[in-house]
Amino acid sequence: MKRGLNLSYCSVERKPCIRWIEEVFKDCLCNLNDEVSFGLGIASLVCWAVAEIPQIITNFTTKSAAGVSLAFLSTWIIGDVFNLAGCILESAT
């Protein structure tokens, strides 16, 4: 895949990297390991952000806060797995 138009020069790493990620997140992704780690980190954040939605819906429909939604726990665990994988792949951690 040719990325010629999407690359910029990362001033921190002094290597070509993905322009939009550098502009939006101020992060340089200069190799596949960085890209996978970043992608897993974003997936983790999305899972974390929406994890409580199934629990809120369950509590609202049952009019009770006694139980914990299986979807809530599943989304939470998936987010943590992505977070762990991203941390393992990121050399800074």
VOFIFI-784991 format. One line per field, with one value per residue (C-alpha): x, y, z; residue in three letters. Coordinates in nm, 3 decimals. Example, Ala and Ser with C-alpha at 12.3 -4.5 7.8 and 13.67 -1.06 7.14 Angstrom:
// residues 2
X	[1.230/1.367]
Y	[-0.450/-0.106]
Z	[0.780/0.714]
code	[ALA/SER]
This chain:
// residues 93
X	[0.000/0.145/0.120/0.297/0.025/-0.045/0.311/0.479/0.819/0.812/1.036/1.069/1.170/1.322/1.139/0.840/0.514/0.136/0.041/-0.316/-0.220/0.069/-0.160/-0.453/-0.280/0.071/0.210/0.455/0.374/0.684/0.658/0.403/0.450/0.360/0.055/-0.077/-0.016/-0.198/-0.489/-0.528/-0.513/-0.794/-0.998/-0.943/-1.064/-1.375/-1.458/-1.399/-1.618/-1.915/-1.875/-2.129/-2.402/-2.537/-2.542/-2.735/-2.987/-3.028/-3.076/-3.327/-3.536/-3.542/-3.578/-3.314/-2.942/-2.909/-2.730/-2.439/-2.491/-2.291/-2.243/-2.091/-1.843/-1.759/-1.695/-1.487/-1.272/-1.226/-1.116/-0.866/-0.726/-0.674/-0.513/-0.275/-0.181/-0.116/0.103/0.302/0.362/0.458/0.828/0.784/0.597]
Y	[0.000/0.335/0.604/0.888/1.148/1.048/1.066/1.350/1.381/1.323/1.578/1.368/1.039/1.200/0.943/0.953/0.887/0.904/1.273/1.279/1.090/1.327/1.629/1.503/1.302/1.453/1.099/0.957/0.616/0.524/0.143/-0.139/-0.203/0.160/0.142/-0.180/-0.044/0.280/0.092/-0.135/0.169/0.339/0.015/-0.002/0.356/0.292/-0.023/0.162/0.453/0.235/-0.042/0.103/0.153/-0.207/-0.179/0.148/-0.003/-0.315/-0.109/0.115/-0.165/-0.376/-0.070/-0.231/-0.196/-0.537/-0.721/-0.658/-0.691/-0.963/-0.725/-0.469/-0.720/-0.853/-0.508/-0.413/-0.727/-0.683/-0.322/-0.433/-0.701/-0.438/-0.208/-0.479/-0.575/-0.210/-0.168/-0.480/-0.361/-0.006/0.015/0.309/0.100]
Z	[0.000/-0.102/0.163/-0.014/0.040/0.400/0.529/0.710/0.867/1.242/1.409/1.725/1.562/1.251/1.037/0.801/0.982/0.935/0.902/1.041/1.355/1.417/1.367/1.576/1.849/1.838/1.809/1.556/1.408/1.215/1.194/1.197/1.570/1.646/1.417/1.575/1.926/1.841/1.683/1.986/2.214/2.021/2.029/2.405/2.451/2.242/2.441/2.767/2.654/2.559/2.818/3.058/2.795/2.814/3.194/3.182/2.939/3.156/3.471/3.296/3.146/3.464/3.690/3.911/3.973/4.138/3.857/3.626/3.250/3.075/2.779/3.018/3.156/2.809/2.664/2.967/2.936/2.559/2.618/2.882/2.649/2.376/2.631/2.751/2.394/2.308/2.616/2.533/2.176/2.278/2.355/2.595/2.854]
code	[MET/LYS/ARG/GLY/LEU/ASN/LEU/SER/TYR/CYS/SER/VAL/GLU/ARG/LYS/PRO/CYS/ILE/ARG/TRP/ILE/GLU/GLU/VAL/PHE/LYS/ASP/CYS/LEU/CYS/ASN/LEU/ASN/ASP/GLU/VAL/SER/PHE/GLY/LEU/GLY/ILE/ALA/SER/LEU/VAL/CYS/TRP/ALA/VAL/ALA/GLU/ILE/PRO/GLN/ILE/ILE/THR/ASN/PHE/THR/THR/LYS/SER/ALA/ALA/GLY/VAL/SER/LEU/ALA/PHE/LEU/SER/THR/TRP/ILE/ILE/GLY/ASP/VAL/PHE/ASN/LEU/ALA/GLY/CYS/ILE/LEU/GLU/SER/ALA/THR]
